[in-house]
């Protein structure tokens, strides 16, 4: 029997067909997965509208510092609650956690929408709402990540993650375009109400999922057991650690640098900024679509290598003299980051036992989402003292170097692990 923490998952000892199912096959033959994709699409549409309203209302209420406060509020909870969200996903029903957090997010947005429609929504209310919404997401994300392999089988997790990622990004682009048209007829605060409704619909869809992961056998899962599960998987551990550093650099550079670059260096306004954002989303869609068709065997190492796309991505943005090269750089960065995260999630879902998967997915969510806060605190302030082109150029060099160092470290550790696992040769008998 496999070791419950560090051994090969027992459920993988049963032979599965070696060829993964196609993305269309998953959508056609897995009704539970279809429900999940539709739920994600609906909530992402609401989130796209919500983001537009949140940023503009925060800007009106508190200026750039108001935007910074809201962005921190919707990033810090991932650091505070990411681990506990993973523990919860390994202790209780993952489907129920997802339904509950969707309902909580929907309920939270009702008074926000009502206050906004009455023009009585203060900045502190936005900050509090952003904090509470991200807290709920810190429980939703690990439960979702741990449930997905049970819906599609482990051999299909790459395709499934890629479908969800590309769908979410495509819906986001549509949501931003829809927002541009709706603001002519609706107040921005109405978008909060739309997002609340999207969470309620998502909860209804997820509640209809029938197939779930086996229940955890531990009454009180421990965080350290989730960390221990990464010990025999050095490539995965290196990919998670590298994500913490490169995502901090990339997100801090993006959040603080893109608006400054577009406005001050390129001489464009909100329309130019929107174009760059759409280019990023299109790159993320392209990365997801590619991974539905290209099967990657060494997913953790692949996720590290994909960060090297930031050399041309942020390099183009550093050298851009117009919107076209800046948009091309945004496209490359969206492709690299989204594909890297898809492969990292799939690597964990493919290799880890169900009983600890929630804790590891919680760690990945903490690193991925929490790095927006560390990026805001550690990297974004550089734009107050340095030219945006200089920061983009430095990031273009630093991110690939760190990723390649992580890949080299992972390969060395993997070789050492494989060598130590080989049986020692028997000594000759005299």
C-alpha positions in Angstrom: 0.0 0.0 0.0 1.3 3.5 -0.9 2.4 5.8 1.9 -0.5 8.1 2.7 1.6 11.3 2.5 4.7 10.8 0.3 4.0 7.7 -1.7 2.4 7.4 -5.1 -1.4 7.9 -4.8 -3.2 4.6 -4.3 -5.9 5.7 -6.8 -3.2 5.9 -9.4 -2.2 2.2 -9.0 -5.3 1.3 -11.1 -4.3 1.5 -14.8 -5.9 4.2 -16.8 -6.0 4.7 -20.5 -2.7 6.4 -21.5 -4.2 8.8 -24.0 -5.8 11.9 -22.4 -9.3 12.8 -23.5 -9.6 15.8 -25.8 -11.0 19.1 -24.5 -14.2 18.7 -26.6 -14.5 15.1 -25.3 -14.4 16.3 -21.7 -17.1 18.9 -22.4 -19.2 16.4 -24.3 -18.8 13.3 -22.0 -18.4 14.9 -18.5 -21.6 16.6 -17.4 -20.2 17.6 -14.1 -17.2 19.2 -15.8 -19.6 21.1 -18.1 -21.4 22.4 -15.1 -18.2 23.6 -13.5 -17.0 25.3 -16.7 -20.4 27.1 -17.0 -20.3 28.1 -13.4 -16.8 29.6 -13.8 -17.8 31.4 -17.0 -20.8 33.0 -15.4 -18.9 34.1 -12.3 -16.0 35.4 -14.4 -18.4 37.5 -16.4 -19.7 39.0 -13.2 -16.1 39.5 -12.0 -15.1 41.3 -15.2 -17.9 43.8 -14.7 -17.2 44.0 -11.0 -13.5 44.8 -11.6 -14.4 47.8 -13.8 -16.8 49.1 -11.2 -14.4 48.5 -8.3 -11.5 50.3 -9.8 -13.4 53.3 -11.0 -15.4 53.8 -7.8 -12.2 53.4 -5.8 -10.5 56.0 -8.0 -13.4 58.4 -7.6 -13.5 57.9 -3.8 -9.8 57.9 -3.0 -7.7 58.6 -6.1 -4.6 56.4 -6.8 -4.2 55.6 -3.1 -7.8 54.4 -3.0 -7.0 52.0 -5.9 -3.9 50.8 -4.1 -5.8 50.2 -0.9 -8.5 48.1 -2.8 -5.8 46.1 -4.7 -4.1 45.3 -1.4 -7.3 44.4 0.2 -8.1 41.9 -2.5 -4.6 40.3 -2.4 -3.7 40.1 1.3 -6.4 37.5 2.3 -4.7 34.9 0.0 -1.6 35.1 2.3 -3.6 35.1 5.5 -6.1 32.3 4.6 -4.6 30.3 1.8 -3.2 27.6 4.0 -6.4 27.3 6.0 -8.5 27.2 2.8 -6.4 24.1 1.8 -6.9 22.5 5.2 -10.6 23.0 4.9 -10.6 21.4 1.4 -9.0 18.3 2.8 -11.3 18.1 5.8 -14.8 18.9 4.5 -16.8 18.4 1.3 -15.1 20.4 -1.5 -18.3 20.9 -3.4 -20.0 22.3 -0.3 -17.2 24.7 0.3 -17.4 26.0 -3.3 -21.2 26.4 -3.0 -20.9 28.1 0.4 -18.2 30.5 -0.7 -20.2 31.5 -3.8 -23.2 32.2 -1.7 -21.2 34.2 0.8 -19.7 36.3 -2.0 -23.1 36.9 -3.5 -24.6 38.0 -0.2 -21.6 40.3 0.5 -22.2 42.2 -2.8 -25.9 42.9 -2.2 -25.3 45.7 0.3 -22.4 47.0 -1.7 -24.6 47.3 -4.8 -27.4 48.9 -2.7 -25.1 51.5 -1.2 -23.5 52.3 -4.5 -26.8 52.8 -6.2 -27.7 55.3 -3.4 -24.3 57.1 -3.9 -23.5 56.2 -0.3 -20.5 53.8 -0.8 -17.4 55.0 1.1 -13.9 53.9 0.3 -13.7 51.9 3.5 -16.7 49.9 2.4 -15.0 49.0 -0.9 -11.8 48.0 0.9 -13.8 45.8 3.4 -15.8 44.2 0.6 -12.6 43.5 -1.4 -11.0 41.9 1.6 -14.0 39.7 2.4 -14.5 38.6 -1.2 -10.9 37.5 -1.5 -11.1 35.7 1.8 -14.0 33.6 0.4 -12.0 33.0 -2.7 -9.1 31.7 -0.6 -11.4 28.9 0.4 -13.0 28.4 -3.0 -9.8 28.1 -5.0 -8.2 25.1 -3.1 -11.5 23.3 -3.0 -11.9 23.8 -6.8 -8.4 22.7 -7.5 -8.7 19.5 -5.4 -12.2 18.6 -6.8 -11.2 18.9 -10.5 -9.3 15.6 -10.8 -12.3 13.7 -9.5 -14.5 15.2 -12.3 -12.2 14.5 -15.3 -9.7 11.9 -14.0 -6.0 12.6 -13.4 -4.8 12.0 -16.9 -7.1 14.8 -18.2 -6.2 17.6 -15.7 -4.0 19.5 -18.1 -6.8 19.7 -20.7 -9.4 20.5 -18.1 -7.4 23.4 -16.5 -6.6 24.7 -20.0 -10.3 24.7 -20.9 -11.3 26.6 -17.7 -8.4 29.1 -18.1 -9.1 29.9 -21.7 -12.9 30.1 -21.1 -12.4 32.5 -18.1 -10.1 34.8 -20.0 -12.4 34.8 -23.1 -15.3 35.7 -20.8 -13.3 38.5 -19.2 -12.6 40.1 -22.5 -16.3 39.9 -23.3 -17.1 41.3 -19.9 -14.9 44.3 -20.4 -16.4 45.0 -23.8 -19.9 44.6 -22.4 -19.0 47.0 -19.6 -18.1 49.6 -22.1 -21.5 49.4 -23.6 -23.5 49.1 -20.4 -22.1 52.2 -18.7 -24.2 54.2 -21.2 -27.4 52.8 -19.6 -26.5 51.6 -16.1 -24.7 53.1 -13.2 -21.4 51.5 -12.4 -22.7 50.2 -9.0 -25.2 48.1 -10.9 -22.2 45.9 -11.9 -21.9 44.8 -8.2 -25.5 43.5 -8.3 -24.7 41.6 -11.6 -21.7 40.0 -10.0 -23.8 39.0 -6.9 -26.3 37.3 -9.3 -23.4 35.5 -11.1 -22.2 34.0 -7.8 -25.7 32.8 -6.9 -26.0 31.2 -10.4 -22.6 29.6 -10.0 -23.6 28.1 -6.6 -26.7 26.6 -8.2 -24.7 25.0 -11.0 -22.0 23.6 -8.7 -24.6 22.2 -6.3 -25.7 20.0 -9.2 -22.3 18.3 -9.5 -22.7 14.6 -8.6 -19.2 13.2 -8.7 -16.9 14.3 -5.9 -13.5 13.3 -4.6 -13.2 10.7 -1.9 -13.7 12.2 1.6 -10.6 12.9 3.6 -9.9 10.4 6.3 -8.2 12.9 8.7 -10.4 14.6 11.2 -7.9 17.5 11.6 -5.5 17.7 8.6 -2.2 19.3 9.3 -0.5 21.9 7.1 2.9 20.2 7.5 1.6 17.0 5.9 0.7 19.0 2.8 4.3 20.4 2.7 5.7 17.0 3.3 3.9 15.7 0.2 6.1 18.0 -1.9 9.3 16.5 -0.6 9.6 13.6 -3.0 8.5 15.8 -5.9 11.4 18.3 -6.1 10.4 19.7 -9.5 6.9 20.5 -8.2 8.3 22.0 -5.0 10.8 24.1 -7.1 8.0 25.3 -9.4 5.9 26.5 -6.4 8.8 28.3 -4.8 9.8 29.9 -8.1 6.2 31.0 -8.7 6.4 33.0 -5.4 9.3 35.0 -6.6 8.6 35.5 -10.3 4.9 36.3 -9.8 5.9 38.9 -7.2 8.1 40.6 -9.8 5.8 40.2 -12.7 2.6 41.3 -10.9 4.3 44.3 -9.2 5.8 45.4 -12.5 2.5 45.0 -14.4 0.2 46.7 -11.8 2.4 49.7 -11.4 4.1 49.8 -14.8 1.5 49.3 -17.5 -0.7 52.3 -16.6 2.4 54.5 -16.2 4.0 53.2 -19.4 0.8 53.7 -21.5 0.1 57.2 -20.1 3.6 58.8 -19.6 5.8 57.0 -22.1 3.4 56.2 -24.9 1.0 59.1 -24.5 -2.2 57.2 -24.5 -5.2 57.2 -22.1 -7.7 54.7 -20.9 -8.3 53.3 -24.4 -4.7 52.4 -24.8 -4.6 50.8 -21.4 -7.7 48.7 -22.3 -6.0 47.6 -25.5 -3.0 46.3 -23.6 -5.2 44.5 -21.1 -7.1 42.8 -23.9 -3.9 41.8 -25.5 -2.8 40.1 -22.2 -6.1 38.3 -22.0 -5.8 37.1 -25.6 -2.4 35.7 -24.8 -3.8 33.9 -21.9 -6.6 32.5 -24.1 -3.9 31.3 -26.6 -1.9 29.6 -23.9 -5.0 27.8 -22.7 -6.0 26.7 -26.1 -2.5 25.5 -26.9 -2.5 23.3 -23.8 -5.8 21.7 -24.7 -4.0 20.2 -27.7 -0.3 19.8 -26.6 0.3 17.3 -23.9 3.2 18.1 -21.6 4.7 15.2 -19.8 7.0 17.0 -17.3 4.5 19.6 -16.3 6.3 21.2 -13.3 9.5 21.7 -15.3 7.4 23.0 -18.3 5.8 25.6 -16.0 9.2 26.9 -15.0 10.5 27.1 -18.6 7.4 29.1 -19.7 8.4 32.0 -17.5 11.3 32.6 -20.0 8.6 34.2 -22.3 8.9 37.2 -20.1 12.2 38.0 -21.7 10.6 39.0 -25.0 7.4 40.1 -23.3 8.7 42.7 -20.8 11.6 43.4 -23.2 9.1 44.6 -25.8 7.4 46.7 -23.3 10.7 48.2 -22.2 11.6 49.2 -25.8 8.0 50.0 -27.0 7.6 53.4 -28.8 3.9 52.7 -29.6 1.0 50.6 -28.6 1.6 47.8 -31.0 4.8 46.5 -29.4 3.4 47.1 -25.9 0.4 45.0 -26.8 2.6 42.3 -28.3 4.6 42.2 -25.0 1.3 42.0 -23.1 0.2 39.1 -25.3 3.4 37.2 -24.6 3.2 37.8 -20.9 -0.4 36.6 -20.8 0.5 33.4 -22.7 3.5 32.6 -20.5 1.9 33.2 -17.2 -1.4 31.5 -17.8 0.2 28.4 -19.4 2.7 28.2 -16.6 0.0 28.3 -13.9 -2.1 25.7 -15.8 0.8 23.3 -15.9 1.7 23.9 -12.3 -1.9 23.2 -11.1 -2.0 20.1 -13.4 1.3 18.8 -12.1 0.0 18.9 -8.5 -3.4 17.4 -9.4 -1.8 14.6 -11.4 0.8 13.5 -8.8 -0.6 14.1 -5.3 -3.0 11.9 -3.2 -6.5 13.3 -2.9 -6.2 13.4 0.9 -3.5 16.1 0.8 -4.3 17.7 -2.6 -6.4 20.5 -1.0 -3.5 21.7 1.2 -1.1 21.8 -1.8 -3.6 23.6 -3.9 -4.1 26.0 -1.0 -0.3 26.6 -1.0 -0.3 27.3 -4.8 -3.3 29.6 -4.4 -1.5 31.5 -1.6 1.6 31.9 -3.7 -0.2 32.8 -6.9 -2.8 35.2 -5.5 -0.8 36.5 -2.5 2.1 37.6 -4.8 -0.1 40.4 -6.0 0.2 41.9 -2.5 3.9 41.3 -2.3 4.3 42.7 -5.8 2.4 45.9 -4.8 4.4 46.3 -1.7 7.9 45.4 -3.0 8.0 46.2 -6.7 5.3 48.8 -7.6 6.9 51.5 -5.4 9.9 51.4 -7.7 7.9 53.3 -10.3 8.0 56.3 -8.0 11.8 56.6 -8.4 12.6 54.9 -11.7 11.5 55.1 -15.3 8.9 52.4 -16.2 11.1 51.3 -19.1 14.0 50.6 -16.7 11.8 48.5 -14.4 10.4 46.5 -17.3 13.9 45.9 -18.6 15.1 44.7 -15.2 12.1 42.4 -14.8 12.6 41.0 -18.4 16.0 39.8 -17.3 15.3 38.8 -13.7 12.2 36.6 -14.3 13.7 34.2 -16.9 17.0 34.0 -14.9 15.1 33.0 -11.7 12.9 30.5 -13.7 15.9 28.8 -15.3 17.7 28.6 -12.0 14.6 27.0 -10.5 14.5 24.5 -13.5 18.2 23.6 -13.0 17.6 23.1 -9.3 14.6 20.9 -9.9 16.5 18.8 -12.4 19.4 18.3 -10.1 17.1 17.4 -7.1 15.0 15.1 -9.3 18.2 13.3 -10.5 19.4 12.9 -6.9 16.0 11.6 -5.8 15.9 9.0 -8.7 19.5 7.9 -7.9 18.9 7.4 -4.2 15.7 5.4 -5.0 17.7 2.9 -7.1 18.5 -0.4 -5.3 22.2 -0.7 -4.4 24.1 -3.4 -6.3 24.6 -6.6 -4.4 28.2 -7.4 -3.3 29.7 -10.5 -4.8 29.8 -13.5 -2.7 33.3 -14.6 -1.8 
